[in-house]
Amino acid sequence: MRILATGITGFVGHHLARVLLEAGHDVSGLVLGRDEPVPDGVAVQWGDITDPAAVAAALEAVRPEGVLHLAGASSVGASFANPLGTWRINLDGTLAVLEAVRAAEVPPRTVVITSGEVYGRVPLDALPVEEDTPMQPLSPYAASKAAADLAALQYRIGYGLPVIRVRAFNHVGPGQDARFVLPSVARQLAVAERDGLEQVTLRLGNLETRRDFTDVRDMVRAYALILERGDPDVPYLACTGASVPIRALVDGVVAAARLEVEVESDPGLVRPGEQPDLYGSPRRLLELGWTPAIPLQRTLSDTLDWWRTHVMNEED
């Protein structure tokens, strides 16, 4: 299959490219900057995801049979500081992709990745989240992803395009940047090991918050499967169906460290009113034949090993 992917230079994109290429697909990526790290084997189409003309030109050049739309702003916290930028990338970028697909002579199967954050605050007795759980987004990030999801639905219903919506819950693994809790901890430990320290103190927020974590390598297998077999008339929840506390991630990566680690709780890092627990039902994804294969401890160890290699070439 000829596939065009947006966001191919990002954390998830690198893992997705590997899965698609290993499956024998012909993969192109829409890339914004000349300095972005393009995965080996991926052909490049240059352009800004928020520029409809550039996105349309990329589809015209590639004539893909499948489109995977991953590009977008990914940080909940950063979205509060830059709501307009978050909305522009996440919604306008999605609309640019959908319009380009609509204009194609043969509209390709298109997967639009949104987020489990669209559900916001969910009563604990209403878990797991299902596809029809009401969306109550709490951040600009979540609201922009909910709007992108709704736009994809409208293009499916209004224009009959083969657009499939995927609401991805938390995913972690090697290559994720340090704005997020697991890679932040792993990077701090890797730097301490590199510098020869015997002990390090981590100051973290609420460690009892529970989330549904999937290894990114399992997550991208789900995306590829949905592109190949997914039903455009239903949304998919990409998740494991179970939650674990943040403490389990921290304890797991600490257990793989080569130094003594003390963990302290910092009230200043706790988000007031945060949803205490959130996990979804992967029922429809399991029906396609997907199942998560990578255990959490391997995810944590691999993430720490990635950072050990990465920090050797950077200055703290």
C-alpha positions as CSV (number, residue, x, y, z in Angstrom):
1,M,0.0,0.0,0.0
2,R,1.2,3.5,-0.7
3,I,0.9,5.4,2.6
4,L,1.2,9.1,3.4
5,A,1.8,9.8,7.1
6,T,1.8,13.2,8.9
7,G,3.8,13.5,12.0
8,I,6.3,10.9,10.8
9,T,9.3,12.7,12.4
10,G,7.8,12.6,15.9
11,F,8.0,10.1,18.7
12,V,5.1,7.9,17.4
13,G,5.9,8.6,13.8
14,H,9.4,6.9,14.0
15,H,7.9,3.7,15.5
16,L,5.0,3.8,13.0
17,A,7.4,4.1,10.0
18,R,9.3,1.1,11.2
19,V,6.1,-1.0,11.4
20,L,4.8,0.1,8.0
21,L,8.1,-0.4,6.2
22,E,8.6,-3.9,7.8
23,A,5.2,-4.8,6.5
24,G,6.2,-3.9,3.0
25,H,4.3,-0.6,2.6
26,D,5.6,2.3,0.5
27,V,5.8,5.1,3.0
28,S,5.9,8.9,2.5
29,G,5.8,11.6,5.2
30,L,4.7,15.2,5.3
31,V,7.6,17.0,6.9
32,L,7.8,20.7,7.9
33,G,11.4,21.5,8.6
34,R,14.7,20.5,6.9
35,D,16.2,19.7,10.3
36,E,13.6,17.2,11.4
37,P,14.8,13.6,11.7
38,V,13.1,11.6,9.0
39,P,13.1,7.8,9.6
40,D,15.2,5.8,7.2
41,G,13.2,4.5,4.2
42,V,10.6,7.2,4.3
43,A,10.1,9.5,1.2
44,V,9.7,13.1,2.1
45,Q,7.0,15.6,1.0
46,W,7.8,19.1,2.4
47,G,4.9,21.1,3.8
48,D,3.1,22.6,6.8
49,I,0.2,20.6,8.1
50,T,-1.9,23.7,8.5
51,D,-1.4,24.8,4.9
52,P,-4.2,23.2,2.9
53,A,-2.4,23.8,-0.4
54,A,0.8,22.0,0.8
55,V,-1.2,19.1,2.2
56,A,-3.1,18.8,-1.1
57,A,0.1,18.9,-3.1
58,A,1.6,16.1,-1.0
59,L,-1.5,13.9,-1.6
60,E,-1.3,14.7,-5.3
61,A,2.3,13.8,-5.5
62,V,2.1,10.5,-3.5
63,R,-1.5,9.5,-4.5
64,P,-1.7,7.4,-1.4
65,E,-4.0,4.4,-0.8
66,G,-3.9,5.1,2.9
67,V,-3.3,8.2,5.0
68,L,-2.3,8.2,8.7
69,H,-2.8,11.6,10.3
70,L,-0.6,11.9,13.5
71,A,0.7,15.4,13.3
72,G,-0.4,17.8,16.0
73,A,0.4,19.5,19.3
74,S,0.7,16.7,21.9
75,S,1.0,18.4,25.3
76,V,-1.9,19.0,27.6
77,G,0.1,21.4,29.8
78,A,1.6,23.4,26.9
79,S,-1.9,23.8,25.4
80,F,-3.0,26.0,28.4
81,A,-0.1,28.4,27.6
82,N,-0.7,28.4,23.8
83,P,-4.4,27.5,23.2
84,L,-4.6,29.3,19.8
85,G,-1.5,27.5,18.5
86,T,-2.9,24.2,19.8
87,W,-6.2,24.7,18.1
88,R,-4.6,25.7,14.9
89,I,-2.4,22.7,14.6
90,N,-4.8,20.1,15.9
91,L,-8.0,21.3,14.2
92,D,-6.8,23.3,11.1
93,G,-4.3,20.6,10.4
94,T,-6.9,17.9,10.5
95,L,-9.2,20.0,8.3
96,A,-6.4,20.4,5.7
97,V,-5.9,16.6,5.6
98,L,-9.6,16.0,5.3
99,E,-10.0,18.5,2.5
100,A,-7.1,17.1,0.6
101,V,-8.6,13.6,0.9
102,R,-11.9,14.9,-0.3
103,A,-10.3,16.5,-3.4
104,A,-8.4,13.3,-4.3
105,E,-9.6,11.4,-7.4
106,V,-9.8,8.3,-5.4
107,P,-10.1,9.2,-1.7
108,P,-7.7,7.1,0.3
109,R,-8.6,5.3,3.5
110,T,-7.7,7.8,6.2
111,V,-7.0,7.3,9.9
112,V,-7.3,10.4,12.1
113,I,-5.7,10.0,15.5
114,T,-7.3,11.9,18.4
115,S,-7.0,11.3,22.1
116,G,-8.6,9.7,25.1
117,E,-8.2,13.1,26.7
118,V,-11.4,14.1,24.8
119,Y,-13.4,12.4,27.6
120,G,-12.2,14.7,30.3
121,R,-13.6,14.0,33.8
122,V,-15.4,10.6,33.8
123,P,-17.2,9.3,36.9
124,L,-15.2,6.4,38.3
125,D,-18.3,4.2,38.2
126,A,-18.7,4.9,34.5
127,L,-15.3,3.3,33.6
128,P,-14.1,1.9,31.4
129,V,-14.6,4.6,28.8
130,E,-16.6,3.4,25.8
131,E,-16.9,4.9,22.4
132,D,-20.2,6.6,23.3
133,T,-19.0,8.0,26.6
134,P,-19.8,11.8,26.5
135,M,-16.8,14.0,25.6
136,Q,-16.1,16.6,28.3
137,P,-12.6,18.0,27.4
138,L,-10.8,19.9,30.2
139,S,-7.9,21.4,28.2
140,P,-7.4,23.3,25.0
141,Y,-5.5,20.1,23.8
142,A,-8.4,17.9,24.6
143,A,-11.0,20.3,23.1
144,S,-9.0,20.6,19.9
145,K,-8.8,16.9,19.6
146,A,-12.5,16.5,20.2
147,A,-13.2,19.0,17.5
148,A,-10.8,17.1,15.1
149,D,-12.7,13.9,15.9
150,L,-16.0,15.6,15.1
151,A,-14.7,17.0,11.9
152,A,-13.6,13.6,10.8
153,L,-17.0,12.2,11.6
154,Q,-18.7,15.0,9.5
155,Y,-16.5,14.3,6.5
156,R,-17.4,10.6,6.8
157,I,-21.1,11.3,7.0
158,G,-21.3,14.4,4.9
159,Y,-19.0,13.4,2.1
160,G,-18.9,9.6,2.4
161,L,-15.1,9.6,2.8
162,P,-13.4,6.5,4.2
163,V,-12.2,8.3,7.4
164,I,-11.6,6.3,10.6
165,R,-11.4,7.9,14.0
166,V,-9.0,6.6,16.6
167,R,-9.0,7.9,20.2
168,A,-5.6,7.0,21.6
169,F,-5.0,6.8,25.3
170,N,-1.5,7.3,26.9
171,H,1.4,5.7,25.1
172,V,4.9,5.5,26.3
173,G,8.2,4.1,25.2
174,P,11.7,4.8,23.7
175,G,12.1,8.1,22.0
176,Q,9.4,10.1,23.9
177,D,10.5,13.6,24.8
178,A,11.1,14.7,28.4
179,R,8.0,16.8,28.7
180,F,6.1,13.7,29.9
181,V,6.5,12.0,33.2
182,L,8.1,8.7,32.3
183,P,10.8,10.0,29.9
184,S,11.4,12.9,32.3
185,V,12.2,10.5,35.1
186,A,14.3,8.2,32.7
187,R,16.3,11.2,31.5
188,Q,17.1,12.4,35.0
189,L,18.3,8.9,35.9
190,A,20.3,8.6,32.7
191,V,22.0,12.0,33.3
192,A,22.8,11.1,36.9
193,E,24.3,7.8,35.8
194,R,26.3,9.5,33.1
195,D,27.7,12.0,35.6
196,G,28.7,9.3,38.0
197,L,26.3,10.1,40.8
198,E,25.6,7.5,43.4
199,Q,22.2,9.0,44.5
200,V,19.6,11.3,43.0
201,T,16.3,12.8,44.3
202,L,13.2,13.0,42.0
203,R,10.5,15.5,42.8
204,L,7.3,14.5,41.2
205,G,3.6,15.4,41.4
206,N,0.7,13.1,42.2
207,L,1.9,9.5,41.8
208,E,-1.4,7.9,42.6
209,T,-3.1,9.2,39.4
210,R,-4.0,6.1,37.3
211,R,-3.9,6.0,33.5
212,D,-4.2,3.5,30.7
213,F,-0.7,3.1,29.3
214,T,0.2,1.3,26.0
215,D,3.7,0.7,24.7
216,V,4.1,2.9,21.6
217,R,5.3,-0.1,19.6
218,D,2.0,-1.8,20.4
219,M,0.1,1.4,19.6
220,V,1.5,1.8,16.1
221,R,0.6,-1.8,15.3
222,A,-2.9,-0.9,16.2
223,Y,-2.8,2.1,13.9
224,A,-1.6,0.0,11.0
225,L,-4.2,-2.6,11.6
226,I,-7.0,0.0,11.8
227,L,-5.8,1.5,8.5
228,E,-6.0,-1.9,6.8
229,R,-9.1,-3.3,8.4
230,G,-10.9,-0.7,10.4
231,D,-14.6,0.3,9.8
232,P,-15.0,4.0,9.0
233,D,-18.5,4.0,10.5
234,V,-17.3,3.5,14.1
235,P,-14.6,5.0,16.3
236,Y,-11.8,3.0,17.9
237,L,-10.3,3.3,21.4
238,A,-6.6,2.5,21.3
239,C,-5.8,1.4,24.8
240,T,-5.2,-1.7,27.0
241,G,-8.4,-1.7,29.0
242,A,-6.6,-1.3,32.4
243,S,-5.0,1.5,34.3
244,V,-1.9,1.6,36.4
245,P,-0.8,4.4,38.9
246,I,2.0,6.8,37.8
247,R,3.9,5.3,40.8
248,A,4.1,2.0,39.0
249,L,5.9,3.6,36.1
250,V,8.3,5.5,38.4
251,D,9.0,2.5,40.6
252,G,9.6,0.3,37.5
253,V,12.1,2.7,35.9
254,V,13.8,3.3,39.2
255,A,14.2,-0.4,39.7
256,A,16.2,-0.5,36.4
257,A,18.5,2.3,37.5
258,R,22.2,1.9,38.5
259,L,22.1,4.2,41.4
260,E,20.1,5.0,44.6
261,V,16.9,7.0,44.0
262,E,14.8,8.9,46.4
263,V,11.3,10.0,45.3
264,E,9.7,13.1,46.9
265,S,6.2,14.5,46.3
266,D,6.1,18.1,45.2
267,P,2.6,19.7,45.9
268,G,3.5,22.4,43.3
269,L,3.4,19.8,40.6
270,V,0.0,18.5,41.4
271,R,-2.8,19.5,39.0
272,P,-5.9,20.5,41.0
273,G,-9.1,18.6,40.0
274,E,-7.2,16.0,38.0
275,Q,-9.1,12.9,36.9
276,P,-7.9,10.2,39.4
277,D,-8.4,7.3,37.1
278,L,-9.0,6.8,33.3
279,Y,-9.0,3.8,31.1
280,G,-10.9,2.7,28.0
281,S,-12.4,-0.4,26.4
282,P,-10.3,-1.7,23.4
283,R,-13.2,-4.0,22.5
284,R,-13.4,-3.0,18.8
285,L,-9.6,-3.1,18.4
286,L,-9.4,-6.6,19.9
287,E,-12.1,-7.7,17.5
288,L,-9.7,-6.7,14.6
289,G,-7.1,-9.1,16.0
290,W,-4.9,-6.7,18.0
291,T,-3.6,-7.3,21.4
292,P,-0.9,-5.5,23.4
293,A,2.3,-7.7,23.5
294,I,4.9,-5.7,25.3
295,P,4.9,-5.9,29.1
296,L,5.2,-2.7,31.1
297,Q,8.6,-3.5,32.7
298,R,10.1,-3.9,29.2
299,T,8.7,-0.6,28.2
300,L,10.3,1.1,31.2
301,S,13.6,-0.6,30.8
302,D,13.8,0.2,27.1
303,T,12.9,3.8,27.7
304,L,15.7,4.2,30.3
305,D,18.1,2.4,27.9
306,W,17.1,4.9,25.1
307,W,17.9,7.8,27.4
308,R,21.2,6.3,28.5
309,T,22.3,6.4,24.9
310,H,20.7,9.8,24.1
311,V,22.3,11.7,27.0
312,M,25.8,10.6,26.1
313,N,25.6,13.1,23.2
314,E,24.1,16.0,25.0
315,E,25.1,18.5,27.7
316,D,22.8,18.8,30.8
